Structure formats: structure tokens, C-alpha cells
Amino acid sequence: MWTFYILYSAGLDKYYIGCTGDEMLQRLHRHNTTVKRLIKKPENILIKIAKILPLYS
């Protein structure tokens, strides 16, 4: 399964669009803890949309 998501940073007033094959909370944790964070103020991140999509072969 893949998850398509849109994150919103209130501190930056910016959106981030992504997708992951990992659990959504694990991916959000990596967004918040990596050295090259895309969203600088993790305490202000909101998940606006998280849509789980099935895999097609």
C-alpha cells in the first residue's frame, strides 16, 4: 500500500506533497528528524490529507 499525503507547516505557511510506502507516522517522523528537514518547525505540522492507495500489479 502507498499513502499519498499533504502536510502543512503553519510556521512557514507552506504545503508539502509526498507519497510513501512506509507507515505514515514513520514517514512524518523522518520528515521531522532528518538533517535536511524540509519543514523547519515540526511542532507546527498538520497532516491535511492522507489517502491510502492499493498497489496494482
Sine and cosine of phi, psi and omega as CSV:
sin_phi,cos_phi,sin_psi,cos_psi,sin_omega,cos_omega
0.00,0.00,0.58,-0.82,0.08,-1.00
-0.90,-0.44,0.52,-0.85,0.06,-1.00
-0.88,-0.48,0.83,-0.55,0.13,-0.99
-1.00,-0.06,0.69,-0.72,-0.05,-1.00
-0.57,-0.82,0.40,-0.91,0.13,-0.99
-0.80,-0.60,0.84,-0.54,0.06,-1.00
-0.96,-0.27,0.49,-0.87,0.06,-1.00
-0.78,-0.63,0.77,-0.64,0.07,-1.00
-0.97,-0.23,0.94,-0.34,0.02,-1.00
-0.91,0.41,-0.58,0.81,-0.01,-1.00
-0.90,0.44,-0.57,0.82,0.00,-1.00
-0.98,-0.19,-0.20,0.98,-0.10,-1.00
0.81,0.58,0.74,0.67,-0.02,-1.00
-0.71,-0.71,0.43,-0.90,0.06,-1.00
-0.96,-0.29,0.46,-0.89,0.09,-1.00
-0.74,-0.68,0.78,-0.63,0.00,-1.00
-0.93,-0.37,0.71,-0.70,0.00,-1.00
-0.39,-0.92,0.03,-1.00,0.11,-0.99
-0.55,-0.83,0.42,-0.91,-0.05,-1.00
-0.48,-0.88,0.51,-0.86,0.13,-0.99
-1.00,-0.07,-0.08,1.00,0.02,-1.00
-1.00,0.04,0.12,-0.99,0.15,-0.99
-0.89,0.45,0.63,-0.78,-0.05,-1.00
-0.85,0.52,-0.68,0.73,-0.03,-1.00
-0.92,0.38,-0.55,0.84,0.08,-1.00
-0.91,0.42,-0.67,0.74,0.00,-1.00
-0.91,0.41,-0.68,0.73,0.03,-1.00
-0.88,0.47,-0.64,0.76,0.05,-1.00
-0.87,0.50,-0.68,0.73,0.02,-1.00
-0.91,0.41,-0.60,0.80,0.07,-1.00
-0.85,0.53,-0.63,0.78,-0.10,-1.00
-0.99,0.11,-0.31,0.95,-0.14,-0.99
-0.89,-0.45,-0.14,0.99,-0.01,-1.00
-0.95,0.31,0.42,-0.91,-0.03,-1.00
-0.88,0.47,-0.65,0.76,-0.01,-1.00
-0.99,-0.16,0.89,0.47,0.00,-1.00
-0.85,0.52,0.70,-0.71,0.09,-1.00
-0.99,0.15,-0.48,0.87,0.00,-1.00
-0.89,-0.45,0.91,-0.41,-0.21,-0.98
-0.97,0.25,-0.41,0.91,-0.06,-1.00
-0.88,-0.47,0.99,0.14,-0.10,-0.99
-0.87,0.49,-0.41,0.91,-0.01,-1.00
-0.93,0.37,-0.25,0.97,-0.03,-1.00
-0.97,-0.25,0.16,0.99,-0.06,-1.00
-0.99,0.17,0.73,-0.68,0.11,-0.99
-0.87,-0.49,0.67,-0.75,0.13,-0.99
-1.00,0.06,0.93,-0.38,-0.03,-1.00
-0.99,0.14,-0.69,0.73,0.00,-1.00
-0.60,-0.80,0.68,-0.74,0.15,-0.99
-0.64,-0.76,0.94,-0.33,-0.07,-1.00
-0.90,-0.44,0.86,-0.51,0.02,-1.00
-1.00,0.05,0.79,-0.62,-0.03,-1.00
-0.89,-0.46,0.68,-0.73,0.02,-1.00
-0.95,0.30,0.41,-0.91,0.09,-1.00
-0.99,0.12,0.65,-0.76,0.07,-1.00
-0.92,-0.40,0.67,-0.74,0.02,-1.00
-0.96,-0.27,0.00,0.00,0.00,0.00
